[in-house]
Amino acid sequence: MIIERVENNKIVITISSNVDIFGIQRLIDYARYLEATSQSKAKQEDIDKLADEVNENWWNKNKHRFSK
């Protein structure tokens, strides 16, 4: 694995093709999350509340698909 900082404040990571793609995708998703939230001023409490609302709304719209 090679990690290097390049122009324009970017980081390049080179990984062997033998590495599991699923694991790499999870790392990329996490890196995107870090990048997207790096400037956020939101509090974790607010984020948790929003996530609970979204999950509750989703469940209310989809629970019929899971119950008999």
Buried (B, 14 or more C-beta within 10 A) or exposed (E): EEEEEEEEEEEEEEEEEEEEEEEEEEEEEEEEEEEEEEEEEEEEEEEEEEEEEEEEEEEEEEEEEEEE
